[in-house]
Amino acid sequence: LNGVVTAWKANYIIDRIRYFNNKDKQHPIFIVIENSPGGSVMAGQRILQSMHHSEAPVYVVLKGFAASMSALITTLAKKSY
């Protein structure tokens, strides 16, 4: 995730979470955030719901900065680095 959280990016992330859940529920899923000033609350909420309902643990790796909605995604992940 790099840049603003948009509906398109949320759909892509949600699809990836579903894909990796179907592939293997034992291994964690990592969302990497480079730099994100936040973005759409509705799109971010959909990402958070997908993370919460995932059977595989979803972890967030923050490389740069996260503000607003991307900060919530980082904070509410099972683990963040």
N, C-alpha and C positions, 0 to 999 in steps of 0.2 A: 504494500500500500504506500504509494508515494503521491502526495498532492491531496487535493480536496476529496473528501468522501462523497461520492455521487451514487446515484441509483445504479448506473452501469457497473461501477467498481464493486458495489455491494452485491449485485447479482453474480459477478464473477467469483467473489470470495465465497459466497454461499454455495455456488456450484462446486467449487473446489473442496469445501468442507464435506459436502454430500458425497463427492467422488471418493475422497480418502476414507470416509466412514464406511462406504461400501467395499472398499478395497481391503482395509484392515483396521479393525476397531481397537487393537492393542497399542499401536504406535501413535504417539502424539502428533498433532497437526500444529505447524508453526505459521503464524502470520507475522511477516516482517514489515515493520513500518520504518521507512526512511525518514521523511520529513512530511508532516501533515498538519495543516492549520485547522483541521476539523472539516466541517461540511454539513451535509444534510442530516438532520436529526432522525428523520424517518428511515433513511438508508442505513445509518449507524445502528438504529434500533433493530433492524432486520438482521444485521451482522451479529449483534449481541444475542438475539434470540437463537440464531443458528449455532453460535458458540455454546450457549447454555444447553441446547437440546442434543448436542453432539455426544455420541457415546464414546468417541475417542477424545482424550483431553486436548483442548486447544490452548496453546501457549502463544504469547506475543513477544517478539524480539523488537526492541526499539533501538534504532541506530542513530537517529538524530533527535528530532523533537516531535512531540505530539501535543496538540492543543484541542480544546473543545471536544468534539465527538470522538476523535481518535485518542484523546486522553482517557475518555471513559472506556473505550474498547481495551486500552492497555490496562487500566485499573481493574476492570471487571473480569479479566482473563483468569483462568485457574492459576497460572504462573506467568510472570512477565520478567523479562531480562533486559 
